[in-house]
Amino acid sequence: MCEDNQTQVTEIRLLGFQSLFKYKPLLFLLFTLSYICILGGNLLIILLVTIIDHLKIPMFFFLKHLSIADVLLTTCGIPMMLDIMFVEEGVLSLWGCLIQLYFFGIFGFVQCFLIAIMSYDRYLAICHPLRYSSLISPDLCLRLVIGAWFLVIVLVSSEVFVIIQLNFCGLNYIDHFFCDIGPLLELATSDISIVMLQDFVYSIFILFFPFIFIIISYFSIFFTVLKISSSYGRKKAFSTCSSHLITVCAYYGTLIVIYITPSDESSTNNNKYRSLLYIVVTPLMNPIIYSLRNNEIRRAAHKMIYISLNKMSLNVHLNANM
């Protein structure tokens, strides 16, 4: 309960980018175009993997779910960020803020497990190529993805449930463009030690363990590739996992920049700008990485465009003859 001289917080004010007010039109245009590219690129990957038969393999199945998580994560944040830029300040109910935090946690953390699963797929493809089809069946792929989503939902739900029990009294503004857990806990007027401990334990389980698993997988891949006698074979083996390795570096590099850099008085304000890395930059990079470096994705995109143009020309021809 709040003290007599404090008021219960019922809504959260998001200050956004007030220090960059004079760049508002440019930033609004930049983030709008970025959001359109993120949606277009990731939805294209989802569509191609869903309808093109030769893309229905484990690697692209996992990539599709990674793209789904990217679309959902950015949709949770960028539209609100654009609205805050337009009106200069955002207002959310406390429950709305908690709901946004909940979905941010799910869509952000599930990517750790999806990227780890993708590294396991690359490990099997390179280290056990003859047994690959039997080791990673479509049923196993589906169970791994469902398990990743289910586990993250359970963990994030339990943490948000504890946050709901906290008291929020007095101050109600956050110098951010979305409801991040750090700035929100700074507003809490009750003991947050349990939440901080829970967040630390979950971070080890969700972030650290998958990262260690990825490192072990790539060490095994590296030593297996070194044993290949021909340079062409080594190059081909590395090329099959290069796109995923770039994704790993981009995702975990972003987390390191945001959460492991030394903190100081300006760290809260700086984290607001660093958060743009995983809300805008990383989801924008993934479609570029896989479309530019993957021949199957490029061929599937060209095939779909070719079929679409043929259908359009056929419809125009039929309409002209009617």
VENHU-V496759 format. One record per helix or strand. SS is the DSSP state (@ for helix, = for strand). FROM is the first residue (numbers start at 1). TO is the last residue. If there is no record, write none. Layout:
ss	from	to
SS	FROM	TO
SS	FROM	TO
This chain:
ss	from	to
=	8	8
=	11	14
@	18	51
@	53	55
@	58	87
=	90	93
@	94	127
@	129	135
@	138	164
=	168	169
=	173	174
@	181	187
=	188	188
@	193	226
@	231	259
@	267	293
@	295	321
